[in-house]
């Protein structure tokens, strides 16, 4: 599939599966109504539309609409799966997130990414495309130890390679224990340039980290040892977004000896697309926090976590 095919398929899903009007689709995707109409006709001509839309992973459109409307999100894709918290589920979510991303991207776009297993599955699901000159920007410093395959520089490089583009990474640890060290790093020209470019990203896509996850990327790489994890939980932290700790309301929690080298969370508020990707149901608390803080305006999520999030808001979803 080329990039145009992904866009046509997304329009077909919105129109036929979710029964969204052409006018609403044009507003959602930022294209003209005639363009939407042409894409619908193209979907029919190319065989994307018959009795069913041809997609290897099934979505739950009812849950997607409930989440979207409940939290006033720009778009939500709930992935159907039989296995809670499994690698299979994470791969399915990663595939759907990659396809969603491809439907939004255009040549010469800039995209910001985080690190971790979830984003690795997104990147691994991206096949070669006809995109060109896409600039991939690492949004927060590196993990530096553990599995380099899930670290920011490696993922930025791989994504840029798939898009025949370039990448920029933050040559720094994600977290330092001294504020003066953080400030010194932020004054480095290379880091300043990456952070400045990150501000202009139209799209950001990121995983969300839960403190209930003892094997999270931060925990496994030594940034968040067990005593500190328990201390943070006692202070009301539910998880982290781009390594920055937040409470259940999505408010940043300032903690001693914990200074993040990366974009400020506030920079996520003005992105055209800020996409959270969630494939584990123990991340329902941090998912809610990210929504409440408005750090994400779109969401790709497995059905088990989606139901937990909705049930927390008073829906009784089984």
C-alpha positions in Angstrom: 0.0 0.0 0.0 1.2 3.5 -0.7 0.4 6.5 1.4 -2.7 7.4 -0.7 -4.1 4.0 -0.2 -3.9 4.4 3.6 -5.7 7.7 3.4 -8.5 6.3 1.1 -9.0 3.3 3.5 -9.3 5.6 6.5 -11.9 7.7 4.8 -13.8 4.6 3.8 -13.8 3.4 7.5 -15.1 6.7 8.7 -17.8 6.9 6.1 -19.1 3.3 6.0 -18.2 1.8 9.3 -18.7 4.8 11.6 -21.3 6.5 9.5 -19.7 9.9 9.7 -20.9 12.4 7.1 -18.6 13.6 4.3 -18.7 17.1 5.7 -17.7 15.9 9.2 -14.9 13.8 7.7 -13.6 16.8 5.8 -13.4 18.8 9.0 -11.8 15.9 10.9 -9.1 15.3 8.4 -8.6 18.9 7.2 -9.4 18.2 3.6 -12.2 19.6 1.3 -15.6 17.8 1.0 -15.0 17.1 -2.7 -11.7 15.4 -1.8 -13.6 13.2 0.7 -16.1 12.3 -2.0 -13.4 11.4 -4.5 -11.7 9.2 -1.9 -14.9 7.4 -1.2 -15.3 6.7 -4.9 -11.7 5.6 -5.1 -12.3 3.2 -2.2 -15.0 1.6 -4.2 -13.0 1.5 -7.4 -10.0 0.0 -5.7 -12.0 -2.7 -4.0 -11.5 -1.4 -0.4 -15.3 -1.3 -0.1 -17.4 -4.3 -0.7 -19.5 -6.0 2.0 -16.7 -5.5 4.5 -13.7 -3.1 4.6 -10.6 -5.1 3.9 -8.4 -4.7 7.0 -6.5 -7.5 8.8 -7.3 -6.1 12.3 -10.8 -5.5 13.4 -11.9 -2.4 15.3 -14.7 -1.9 17.8 -16.5 1.1 16.4 -19.0 1.3 19.1 -16.4 1.6 21.8 -14.4 3.9 19.6 -17.3 6.3 19.4 -18.0 6.1 23.1 -14.5 7.0 24.0 -14.3 9.7 21.4 -17.6 11.3 22.5 -17.1 10.9 26.3 -13.7 12.6 26.3 -14.2 14.9 23.3 -11.2 13.4 21.5 -10.3 14.0 17.8 -10.2 10.4 16.9 -10.2 7.0 18.7 -9.5 3.5 17.3 -10.3 0.6 19.7 -8.6 -2.6 18.6 -10.5 -5.9 19.1 -8.4 -8.6 20.7 -8.9 -11.9 22.7 -5.8 -11.6 24.8 -5.5 -9.1 27.6 -1.9 -7.7 28.1 -0.3 -10.1 25.6 2.4 -9.5 23.0 -0.2 -10.4 20.4 -2.4 -7.5 21.5 0.5 -5.1 21.6 1.4 -6.1 18.0 -2.2 -5.6 16.9 -2.4 -2.2 18.5 1.0 -1.2 17.0 -0.3 -2.3 13.5 -3.4 -0.2 13.8 -1.5 2.8 15.2 1.0 2.6 12.2 -1.9 2.5 9.7 -3.5 5.5 11.4 -0.3 7.4 11.3 0.2 6.6 7.6 -3.3 7.9 6.9 -2.2 11.3 8.4 1.3 11.8 7.1 2.3 13.7 4.0 5.7 14.2 2.4 7.9 16.7 4.2 6.0 16.3 7.5 7.6 16.3 10.9 6.7 13.7 13.4 7.8 13.4 17.0 8.0 10.1 18.8 8.8 8.7 22.2 10.5 5.3 23.0 9.5 2.0 24.5 8.0 -1.3 23.5 4.7 0.1 22.3 6.3 2.5 19.9 8.7 -0.2 18.7 5.6 -2.2 17.6 4.3 0.8 15.8 7.6 1.3 13.9 8.0 -2.4 13.2 4.5 -2.4 11.5 5.4 0.3 9.0 6.2 -1.1 5.6 8.1 0.8 3.0 6.0 3.7 1.7 6.1 6.3 -1.1 6.6 9.1 1.5 9.7 11.2 1.3 11.5 13.7 3.4 9.7 13.0 6.6 11.6 14.3 9.5 11.4 12.1 12.7 12.2 13.9 15.9 13.0 12.2 19.3 10.9 14.1 21.9 12.8 13.0 25.1 16.4 11.9 25.9 17.5 8.3 25.7 17.1 5.4 28.0 20.8 4.5 27.4 20.7 1.0 28.8 18.6 -2.1 28.7 17.3 -2.9 25.2 18.6 -0.5 22.5 15.9 -1.7 20.1 13.3 0.2 22.1 15.4 3.4 22.7 14.6 6.7 21.1 17.6 7.0 18.7 17.1 3.5 17.3 13.3 4.0 16.8 13.7 7.4 15.2 16.3 6.0 12.8 14.1 3.1 11.8 11.0 5.2 11.3 13.0 7.7 9.2 14.4 4.9 7.1 10.9 3.6 6.4 9.8 7.1 5.4 12.9 7.8 3.3 13.5 10.8 5.6 15.8 12.1 8.3 15.9 11.9 12.0 17.1 13.9 14.9 17.7 12.6 18.4 18.5 14.2 21.8 22.0 13.3 22.8 21.3 13.1 26.5 19.9 10.8 29.1 16.1 11.0 29.5 16.4 11.8 33.2 19.2 13.3 35.3 19.3 13.7 39.1 20.7 17.2 39.2 18.9 20.4 38.0 22.2 22.1 37.1 23.1 19.1 34.9 19.8 19.4 33.2 20.2 23.1 32.6 23.7 22.5 31.2 22.4 19.9 28.8 19.6 22.2 27.6 22.2 24.8 26.8 24.0 22.4 24.4 23.5 23.6 20.8 22.6 20.1 19.5 19.9 19.6 22.1 18.5 23.1 21.7 18.2 22.6 18.0 16.3 19.3 18.4 13.9 20.7 20.9 13.3 23.7 18.8 12.5 21.5 15.8 10.2 19.3 18.0 8.0 22.3 18.6 7.1 22.4 14.9 6.0 18.7 14.7 2.5 18.5 13.3 2.1 14.9 14.6 3.4 13.3 17.8 2.9 9.6 18.6 3.8 8.2 22.0 3.4 5.4 24.5 2.2 6.0 28.0 4.1 4.7 31.0 2.3 3.3 34.1 3.8 3.1 37.6 1.9 -0.1 38.1 4.1 -1.7 35.5 7.2 -2.9 37.3 8.8 -3.8 34.0 8.3 -0.4 32.3 11.0 1.0 30.2 12.1 3.5 32.9 12.1 0.7 35.5 14.0 -1.8 33.5 16.7 0.7 32.5 17.4 1.7 36.1 15.9 5.2 36.0 13.1 4.2 38.3 14.3 1.7 40.9 11.7 0.0 43.1 12.1 2.2 46.1 11.6 5.3 44.0 8.6 3.8 42.2 6.8 3.1 45.5 7.7 6.6 46.7 6.2 8.2 43.6 3.0 6.1 44.0 2.6 7.4 47.5 2.8 10.9 46.2 0.0 10.3 43.8 1.9 9.7 40.6 0.0 7.3 38.3 2.5 7.2 35.4 4.7 9.2 33.1 4.3 10.9 29.7 7.6 11.4 27.9 9.3 10.4 31.2 7.5 13.3 33.1 5.5 12.1 36.1 1.8 13.1 36.4 -1.0 12.5 38.8 -4.5 11.2 38.0 -5.7 14.6 36.9 -2.8 14.8 34.4 -1.0 17.5 36.4 2.8 17.3 36.4 4.3 16.2 39.8 7.6 17.8 40.6 9.9 15.4 42.3 13.3 15.8 43.8 16.3 14.4 41.9 14.1 13.8 38.8 14.8 16.2 35.9 13.7 15.3 32.4 15.6 16.4 29.3 13.0 16.7 26.6 10.1 18.7 25.3 7.8 20.2 28.0 4.4 18.5 28.3 2.8 21.9 27.5 4.2 21.6 24.0 1.8 18.7 23.3 -1.3 20.8 23.8 -1.0 22.6 20.4 -0.2 19.7 18.1 -2.6 19.0 15.2 -2.4 15.3 16.1 -1.1 14.1 19.5 -1.6 10.3 19.4 -1.5 8.1 22.5 -0.9 4.3 21.9 -2.0 1.9 24.6 -1.9 -1.9 24.5 -2.0 -2.9 28.2 -5.0 -2.7 30.5 -2.9 -1.8 33.6 -2.3 1.6 31.8 -5.9 2.7 32.3 -4.9 5.3 35.0 -2.2 6.9 32.9 -4.4 6.9 29.9 -7.1 8.8 31.8 -4.4 11.2 33.1 -3.1 11.9 29.5 -6.7 12.6 28.3 -7.5 14.8 31.3 -4.3 16.8 30.8 -5.1 17.1 27.1 -1.7 15.8 26.2 -3.3 13.5 23.7 -6.2 14.4 21.3 -6.3 10.9 19.6 -6.0 7.4 20.9 -5.2 3.9 19.6 -6.1 1.5 22.4 -7.0 -2.2 23.0 -10.6 -3.1 23.9 -9.7 -4.3 27.5 -8.2 -0.9 28.4 -10.9 1.0 26.6 -13.6 -0.7 28.7 -11.7 0.0 31.9 -11.4 3.7 31.0 -15.1 3.9 30.2 -16.1 2.1 33.3 -14.1 4.5 35.4 -16.2 7.3 33.9 -19.5 5.6 34.9 -20.2 3.5 31.8 -20.9 -0.1 32.5 -19.2 -1.8 29.6 -18.7 -5.5 29.6 
